[in-house]
């Protein structure tokens, strides 16, 4: 099973100043959670990793 960090692409750092990219990724993570692909724990970990990379 992939780790939550795998849900965040490596190239995110290239787009760290693109707020639209951040919003797209957050929506994608939300969709994965809603569809039952990510657990609450995996979603939280992936969301935190994504926000750290954009931060």
C-alpha positions in Angstrom: 0.0 0.0 0.0 1.4 3.4 -0.9 2.3 5.8 1.8 0.3 9.1 2.3 3.3 11.0 1.0 3.0 9.1 -2.3 -0.2 11.0 -2.8 1.8 14.2 -3.1 3.9 14.5 -6.3 7.6 15.2 -6.0 7.3 18.1 -8.4 5.1 20.0 -6.0 8.2 22.0 -4.8 8.5 23.3 -8.4 5.1 24.9 -8.1 5.4 26.0 -4.5 4.3 29.6 -5.4 1.2 28.4 -7.3 -1.8 28.6 -5.0 -4.0 27.0 -7.7 -1.8 23.9 -7.7 -2.1 23.7 -3.9 -5.9 24.0 -4.1 -6.0 21.3 -6.9 -4.0 18.9 -4.8 -6.1 19.5 -1.7 -9.2 18.9 -3.7 -7.7 15.7 -5.1 -6.8 14.5 -1.6 -10.4 15.3 -0.5 -11.8 13.3 -3.4 -9.6 10.3 -2.5 -10.7 10.5 1.1 -14.4 10.8 0.1 -14.1 7.8 -2.2 -12.6 5.7 0.5 -9.2 5.4 -1.1 -7.5 7.3 1.7 -8.2 6.7 5.4 -8.6 9.7 7.7 -5.1 9.1 9.0 -3.6 8.8 5.5 -5.5 12.0 4.4 -4.2 13.9 7.3 -0.6 12.8 6.7 -0.8 13.6 3.0 -2.4 16.9 3.6 0.3 17.8 6.1 3.1 16.8 3.7 1.5 18.8 0.9 1.2 21.9 3.1 4.8 21.5 4.3 6.0 21.4 0.7 4.0 24.5 -0.2 4.9 26.3 3.0 
